[in-house]
Amino acid sequence: PNPTSQAPSTSLHRRRPHRIHQPHNTMTDPPPSKKRVSIAEPAASSNGTNGGRSIAPRRSMGPKQMSLKAFTPDNYSDDEDDKFFHDEDVVSGNTTGINEPGKGWTNGAITPQFTLHPYTRSGRLQLYSHHRRWINFQSSWSRIGAGSTELDAVHSESSSGKSVMTGCLLDEARTVRALVAQLCECFYKQGWATGTGGGVSIRVGGPKENRPYRVFVAPSGVQKEDMVGDDVFELDMDRNVVQPPKTPNLRQSACTPLWYVVYKHVPSAMCVIHTHSMYAQLATLLDPTEQSSVLRVTHLEMLKGVGNHSYDSILEIPIIDNRPSEDLLATQLEQVILKYPMCNAVLVRRHGVYAWGDSWEQAKAQCESFDYLFETAVKMKSMGLESGLVPVSGSYREDEVMEVETSPLAKKQKVETTTTTTPTPAFNAARASNNDHDLECSTPTTIPLVPRDAKLLLLDIEGTTTSISFVKDVLFPFVLENLDEHVSKMDADALVESVTALRMDVEALDANHPSRVQMADAFLDFDMADLVAVRSSIIEHVKALMAHDVKATGLKALQGKMWKAGYNSGELVGHLYSDFIPMLQWCKSNDVKVCIYSSGSIGAQKLLFGHTSEGDITSYFDAHFDTTSGSKRESTSYGTIASKLGVKPNEVIFVTDLEAEARAARDGGMTAVMAVRPGNAPLGEEAKQELPVVRSLLQLCGAD
């Protein structure tokens, strides 16, 4: 038997469970019915018969088909599905409603002739020799586009072949509709489109083919594994319905407005896929604060499959926040597409992913590659590894044999700076910076190890154990957002104590300090019994001091009380890098002491580590130090801390994200190490040469 075309199973036939085929008993059963499904017309004899049997006439074309130009290029095998019809219907003349919804749907009742050929050797040979399994309207496809070779590290365009159906628009539309259904069924089987979720949009035509675009979109609320081509909408680029689905009572996918955002801002896009992949959703939750605007991935082979990136590129996949309905995502999607033009996908937090390509094949291949990267990032996180960090070993480096030559693509992704920015001290609400250059830094460095080179680890918090922007983006906004409510609940004694301490904070500043200038009127006397005036003064003092990142006793005391309330209520959750807990566990099992030294108060440190996404981890620490032991930029402070710990300075490794602190610790006799984390202030060239650099705290663990 001839191999079957894919088109019937997705454009006319619901894929219900097959009826059980009972074997024919020649002794007791009557002869089987001669009803069958014709795949192709048999060759007729000269008298119009075939072995004495009369031949049923072919179904005549309707007026629309008659008006279209036939298209049969030499290099294209005519679709046998055009000849698919039920003999008994033709013989009986029952062909009037064959294109109506439900007419011709087999609902699983497919005759045995359709299922035998894949199970015979000749059938399999014929099927896999020249019959592709995917329905298509183009002659060929390759992930490698024109002008590229298989040896290129980066591929941006695919080779989509030539259209084989432009001469028959009805045939093209029918094929694309069936293809949309086939893709949806495929994604359902992969677990990406369960519960009627997800969808596909394909557009054809356009200026390259000298005709208007036609956009085919999946419907909403339909079981994706049971979709047929009759369920698919055909639209124009203004979202007007050109041809509704034959199946009644359907609505366009809720994703439709977002597909059109992609088509508007990515002119090359010809297909957009939306999935509810579990790993896509989990990838948006790798940052427990859920503040991350991107997911970073680097040094993975499947980066080649997402377009515009190579194995050693740093891929940034933008993340947007979910909304109650899909259409409300349009503005966010538009913004990140323009901001990240090199990425062919956008993650939606706690939702899924949108991916696109310049053909349906490229969109599918890239969506599969993205999902592979999402799964890898999630599983690396469970191992204590960060997917966005460049590995320090185990990966070939050009600088081992020659000077690194930066590719034009990499240059676009790096931060271009002409001056060195003075880093902001830790726990001072530093903003996240773009330090991609440091993350892919290949400068050789010698990393000290515990317990071989030191007995004790002394760690900074911001930019080392915790995101550099946690204080700026989480803790400080919490204070400002809840300040009025907190002050309104303070009693008279607490109000007087707080305002007195805050006024002393301001008075201790230089006369020209912007916070003191802003609060010049605060030195006017007012009645402490006027609690309304006292509350107002407290609020103004806090805002003035926080606006300029002032570290002062009165301010810290008030902030600490507010943070404690936030942590206790569960509104605040301390952020930790994924390698921190594994490092603490390793140090505990190897008798290496771990201490904290931060400009944040000891109370604030314990609050953060006592209320993390991993629970209370304060038991891992042997001691806490803050600026009461001295400024972190003064070398004498590190000698003081070593003395309190009962060790020599050279028996301590201090890890920080700030160069000034590292140099002060080094001058104080300690071994200083620079921590490179996403968002940390970019390192100066001197620091890279002078100081060891780690991208994971686990790099410090290892030798006796």
C-alpha positions, 0 to 999 in steps of 0.5 A: 500500500502507498504511504499515507499523507499526514494531512488527513489526520490533522485537517479532517480527522479527530484522533479518537481511540481506534476501534478494536479490529477483530480478525475475520473468521472465514468459517463463520463470518460473512465476507468483509465489506468492500468499503475502503478508503481510496488513496490513489486512482487505479490505472484504468483499462481502455474500456474504463474498467479495472479488472471488471470493476467499475471505477467510481468517479473523482469528486469534482472541484468546486467553483473556488478550486476551479478558479485557482491555477493548478500547481504541479512543479516537477520537484514536488510530489502531488499530495495524495490527500487530495484524492482522499474520499470515501467510495461509498459516499461518491457512489451514493452521491452523498457529497453535498456536505463533505466540507461541513464541520464534522463531515468526513471526521473519522473519529478514529475509525480508520480502516486497516489499510491506513495502518499496515504499511508502517509495519512492513519492511517495504512500507517502512522503507518507502515511508522513511526514504522520501516521506517526511513526517511533518506536513509542510508547504516548503521544499526543504529546511535547515537550521543553517541559513544562506551564506553560513556553513556548518562550521560557523559558531553562530547562526542567525537565519535558517534556510527554509527552502522554496514554497511549493504551494503558492500557485494554489492558495486554498491548498496552502491554507489547508496545509498550514491549518493542518500543520498548526494542528500537528504542531499543537499535538506535538507540543501536547505530547511534550507536556508543553500544551496540556489543559488546552494551554499554549498555541501556535501561529504561522504566517505565510506570504509577505513582500518576499512573495509579492503578496499580503501576509496571511496569519494562521492562529490556533483557537482557544480552549481546544484540546491541543492533542485533538486539534484539526485544521478545521479549528484554525483561524486565518487572519490578515495583518490587521487581525481581521478574520479572513477565513473562520474555522469550519468548527463552530463556536471557537474563539481565537487564542488569547495569545493572538495579540502577543503573536502580533507584537512579535510580528510587528517588531521582528519582521523576519518572524514567520512563526510564534510558539507559546508553551506552558513548559514546566522548566520554562516556568521554573526557570523564572523562579530561580531568583527567589526574590522574583526580581530578576529581569533576565535569565542568564545562560552560558557555556552550553552546547545548545546555545547554538540552537537558539539563534544569534549565540554560540557555545561561549556566548552569554545568553540573556532571556528577558523575563516579564511578570505575568498578568491575569490575562494574556493580552495585558502582557503586550506592553511588557513584551514589546519593551523587552523585544526592543531591549533584547533584540538578540534573543528569540524568546521571552519568559513570562514569570510563573507562566511559560515562554514565547519563542519565534523564528523565521520559519515554523521549523526554526521556531520549533527548533529554537523553542526546543533548544530554549527548553533544554537550556531552561531544564539545564539551568534549573538542574544546575541550580539544584547542584549549587551551580549558576547557569550564567557563570563562565566555568573556570575550568573544564572548558577550552580557552583560546587564551591558553595558546593565543590572545583572546579575540572578541567577536563582534557579537560579544562586544555588543553584549559587553559593557563599554566603559571609559572610566572606572566607577567607584564601587558603592560600599556593601549593604549600602543599597548598591544598584545592579550593574552590567558586569558581563565582561567579568562573568566571561573573564578568562584572566588566569587567577590562583584561587586559595583553598580552605582548609589548605591555605586558611582556617577561616572564611570571612564573608561580605554579604551583598554581592558575595552571598546575596544579590547586590541589589537585594537591599536596594530593590527589596529592603530599602523600598520596604522601609519607604513603602511602610514608613508612614504606617510604622511611624503612626504605630510608634508610642510617644517614648519611641517617637522621641527616642527615634527623632533624637537619634535621627537628628544626631545622625544629621548633625554628624554629617559635614555641613555641605552634605546633601542630606544635611542641606536637605534637612536644614530646617530640622534643627529648628526647635519644636515641641516634643509633645507635638507628636504629629510634628515628631512623626513628620520629622522622623519621616523627613529625616529617614527619607533624606538620609536614605536618599543619599545612602547614609549609614548612621546609627539612628537610621539603622536602628529604625530600619532594623525594627521595620525589617524585623517586622517584615521578616517575621510577617513573611513579607521579606525573604532573604536572598541567597546565591545557590552555591552558598548553602552547599559551600556552608555544608562543605565547610561544616563537614570539613571543620572550616569556620565561616564568619560574616563581616558587613557594613549592615548591623549584626542585627540586620545580618542575623535577620537576613540569614534567619529568614531566607528561602532556605530557612534559618541558616544562622547556625552555620556562622561562628561570628558576625562583625559590623562597622563597630569593629572598624570601617571595611576600608581600613586595614586595621579593622581586619587585624581587630577582627582576627584578634577577636577570632583568636587567629592570625590575619594570614589564616583568614580568607576574606571574600568581597565584591568591592576592590577597596575592601579587598585591598584593605584586607590584604594590607591588613594581612588577610588573603583577599578574594574578589567575588564576581556575581551578576550585577556586581560593579565591574572589576578594574583591570588592576584588580583582576591582575592583583587579586584572586577572582571567584564566580562561585564560593564553592571554588574556595573549597577543596584541599587539605 
